[in-house]
Amino acid sequence: MTGDFLPHLHEPEPGLLIDIGCMGRGVGLQTAMGAAMADYILSNRLETLPFPIVPIKPLPLHRFHLAYVSALIAWYRLTDGGVKVVH
């Protein structure tokens, strides 16, 4: 998951690429991204990549994600409980 909901490319070491953030668009996106990453590794030309290489940044408050995700699920269950379906 990424904060801006876009894919991110990271290069923690020269020639080692990390691609994260598909957000449910993995099959088509990762097929194209894999080809672009291979071109970059073979050529070392940044213009072959569809996204810039950016530094790795942790998500803010990530350590609390279980708590806030659980709270959001509970909230939506509560609000969904009052919905009546008319046939």
N, C-alpha and C positions, 0 to 999 in steps of 0.2 A: 504494500500500500504506500502511496506517496501523498504528500500533503496537497499537491495541486491536481491530483488524479490524472497525471500524464506519465508516460513511461520515462524512466531516467536511466542514463548510461553512466557508469562509474568505471574508473580505471585505477584501482588501488596500487597496482604495480604495472610497469610497462608490459604490454601484451596480454594482460589479464583484464578482461572486460566483464562487467556485471550489468545485467539488464533487469530492471525491476519495474513493477507498476503496470501490469496489463489491465487490471481492473475489469476482468471479464471479457476482454478482447484478445485473449491469448493466441488462439489458433492462427488466424490470418496475420496478426501483428507480429507474432514471434517467428513465423516463417520468413517474412520479409526482413525482420530485424536480424535474424541469424545470417542471412545472406549479406546484409550490409556490414555486420560485425566481422564476418570472414574476409570481406574485401578490405576492411580497415586493417585487420591483423596482417594480411598479405602485403598490403601497399603502404601502410603507415600514413595514409592520407585522410585527414579529418573530414574532408568534404564528402567522403563515401558514407558517412554516418548521417541518419535522418534526424538525430537529436544531438545536442552538444554533450560532451563529457563534463559532468558536474561533480563537485565533491559530495561525499556521503554525509548526510545530516540526519541525526536521529529525529523521530517524530516527537513533538512536545508532549509531555505527560503520558508517554507510551506505557510507562510502568503501571499506570492506573487503568489501562484499556479494559481489563476484565470488569472492573467496577462500573465504568461508565457505559460499556456495551450492555451489561446486565441491567443497568438502570434504564437505558433506552428501550430495551426489549420489554421490561416490566411496564414502562409508560405506554408503549404502543399496545400491549395486551390490555391494559386498563382502558385506553380510549377506544379500542376496537370492540370491547365488550358491550358497549352501549348501542351499537349499530343494529338496527332491526331490518331484516330483509322482508319486503312485501312481495308476495306472489300473486 
